[in-house]
């Protein structure tokens, strides 16, 4: 583990391919949750995540699983410079004093053997209890523990993963055309999930099971990832939060300094930032 810690320290002091931008008015949050980045896959929106990390700061940050996609890396190595730059920014954040907690998921389950240890200033934990500024206790976990397909039919999960990768390949083609015509990012798979009845029913049932587990733990709410669907809703008196992903929706969950929670849709944030000012539109 000492060798890994030294490697992380060396990595954090290296230079990223995409230089960290000096944003004069970086947004400050008390806590940030991100999950399902899937570094090592072509579907990972690493550049958009880099933009997010360059625009926000927080006292604490949770990496809620599937940050690295070990399943995909076992099949084929895909690790562009932007994926290195995401890791660099996360390690740099810990080095600068932010508390960073990494809760591995099913795609990066190899990291679970290091739970209880620290790696380059990042604490690796199986789950965590987070207390918000207004005194609420939130259970934080990836959420694959409650996926019946993962628990009972692991082979089916791998088949589903292959099908999902095919959809994401089509998603990349669609968005390449959209960029050509200066159109904003749009998630084909997210749109499809919202329209398919079985997917909607699965998501709803998953959310209910996770909320029930949180109730048994005696907490006020739960934060998870895993199903790539950002959401906040009350379920049986439990606040259910899903921070989404950085493959389809490109979302993060944040806690403001007063304990207020918010889901950020970063593609929308970039679109608003790049929109021409009203005065320029009138002049045109």
N, C-alpha and C positions, 0 to 999 in steps of 0.2 A: 504493500500500500504506500510506503514511503516513496518508491519509484514513481507511482502514479501521481502522488502529490507534487513531486519535483517536476514531473512532466507538465502538470497543470500550471505550476508557477512559471515555467519557461514559456508555456503557450500564452499566458496572460501578459507577458512582457514582450511578446513578439509584435510585429506590425500586421494589421489586417489588410487584405487586398482592397476592401472598400473602407477608406478612412472614416473614422468616427466623426460625424458632423458636430460642429460647435453650435448648438441651438441656444440662442440667448434666452428664450423663455420656454425651457423644458417643463412639461407638466409634472407636478409633484403629487404623488399619491401615497397613502399610508401603506397599502399593500397591492400587489399585482399577482394575478394567477394566469398562467398560460399552460396549455397542454397540447398534445397531438401535433407537434411540429413535424415529425417524421423526417428528420435529417437523414440523408442517405437515399431519398427517393426523388424522382423527377417531379412529383406532385407538390413537393414542399415549396411554399412561397417564402423562401429565405430572404429575398430582397425586401419584401414587404415587412417581414418581421424585423429586419435590420432597421428599416425606417421607423418602425414602432419603438424599438429599443433606443434609437437616437433621439426620440422626441419625449420620452417619459422617464421619470425616476421614481423610486419608492424606497421606503425604509426596509420593507420586507418583500420578498418575491418567492412565490411557489411555482415550481416546475412540476406540473401535475401529470407526469407520465407520457410515454411515447414521444419523448424528445428526440431520441435517435431510433430509427427503424432497423433493429437487428434482423428481423425477418427478411427484409429486402436486401440488406447488405450481405447476408449469407448466400443469396442467389447471384447478386451482381454488384460489384463495387461502383457506386456513383457518389462522389464526394467532391463537388465543385468548390471553388474558393469561397463562395458566399456562405456555404455551410460551415466552413472553418470560421468565418467571420461572426456567425451567430454564437458559436461556442466561445470565441474570444470575448465577445461582449458580455456574455453571462459570467465568465470567470472574472472579467475586469470589474463587473458590478460588485461581485463578492469582495474583490481586493480593495475596492473603494469604501467598504464598510457596510454595504447592504447585507441584510440577513437573507441568504438564499437557501431554500429547502427543496430538495429534489426527491419526489416520490415516484419511483419507476412504475411503468405500466406493463402491459403484456408484450408490446413490441420491443421494449428495452428491458425485459425481465432479467437479463443477464446481470444488470446492475443491482438487482435485489439482494444478491449475495453480500453486498457491501452495506446493507442497511445498518444504521447505528454508527457509521463512520463518517468522517469528513473528507472531502476530496477537493483540494484547491480552494478551501474556504466555503465550499458548498456542502451542506449537511444532507446526507442521504438517509431517508426515513421511509418506513413502510406506509405510514399514514401520519397525520398530525391533527392536533386540536388548535384552532386559531381563535383568539379572542379579539373581537372587533372593538373599535374605539368606544362604541356605546354599550359594551358589555355582553354581547351575544357570543356564544361558543359555537364554532363551526367545525364539523368534521371534514378533513381534507383527505381525499384519496382518489386514485385514478378511476376506479369504477368497474374494471373488468371482472372483479370478484363477483359481480351481480349479473353478468352476462351469461344466460343459460347456455348459449351456443359455445362460449369459451369453456364453461365448466363441464358440459356433458358431451360435446361433439367437437373436440379440438380440430379434427381433420376438416370439418365443415368450415371452421373459422379460416383455415388456410385457403380453401376453395373460394370463400367469400372475399378474402384478401386479394386473390388473383383477379376476380371479377371487378373488384373496386379499382384496382390498378388500371384495368382496361377503360373504365369509365373516366378515370382521372387523365388518361392519355387523350381521350376525346375532349376532355375539358381544356387541356392545354392547347389543342388545335383551335377550339372555339375562341379562346382568349387571345391567341396569336392573331386571328382575324380581327377581333375587336380592337386590339392595339393598333393594327394597321389603319383602322378607320377612326382612331382616337376616341374609342369608346371605353368606359370604365370596366374594371374587372367584374366578372359575373360567374357564379358557380353553377355549372350544369348539374352536378351531383346533388347539391343542396336543393335546387329547384325540383329535381326528380324525387328526392325523398319527401318533400312537402306534398307531392301529388300522389304518391303511391300509398294506398290505404294500409297495406301490411307494414310498411316502414313507419307510418304514423302511429299505428297501434303498438309496435315494438318499442318505439321511443317512449310513448306514454307509460307503458307497463314498466319499462326500465326505470323511469323517473320515480314511479311509485315504490318500487322495490328498494331503491337507494334511499328514499325518504324514510321508509319504514325501518331500515337498518340504522339510520341516524337517530330515529326516535328511541330505538332500543339502547343506544349509547347515551341517551340522556342529554343530547345537545340541542341547540336551537335551530341548527341548519346544517347543510352539507354542501361542499364544493367538490365537483368531480369533472371528468372529461370523458374520454373513451368513445362516445357515440357521435362526435363531430357535430353536435347540435347545441349551440349556445342558447341558454334558457334561464329564466328566473320565474318561479311560481311557488305559491304556498300549497303544500300537500299535507293535509291532516295536521296543520299547525307547525309543520316543519318548512323552513325556507330552503328550497332546492335551487342550487345554482350550478349551471354547467358553463364552463369558460369557453367551450367550443374548440376550435382548432386553427391551424395555420396551413391547411391544405385546401379546404373548401371555403369556409366562412371568413377566415382571418380575423379572429375575435380574441378579446381578452376580458377578464373580469377584474375590476379594480375597486378598491375601497378608498373612499375619500377620508380626509382627516377627521371628519365627524362621525364616521362609521357608515355613511351612506354607500350603497353598493351600486355599481353601474357596469353594464356590458358595453364595451367599445367595439364597434365594427370598423376595422381600420381601413378597409377599401373605401368606405364612405368618407372617412376622415381625410384620406388622400384626395378624393374627388372634390371635397369642399375646399381643401387647401389650394388645389390647382385651378379651381373655377375662376374665371376673370372677375375682377372687381366690378360692382354695379356701374360705377362711373365710366369704366372702359367700355362696358357693353352699350351704354347710352351714346358714347362718342362714336362707336362703330355704326 
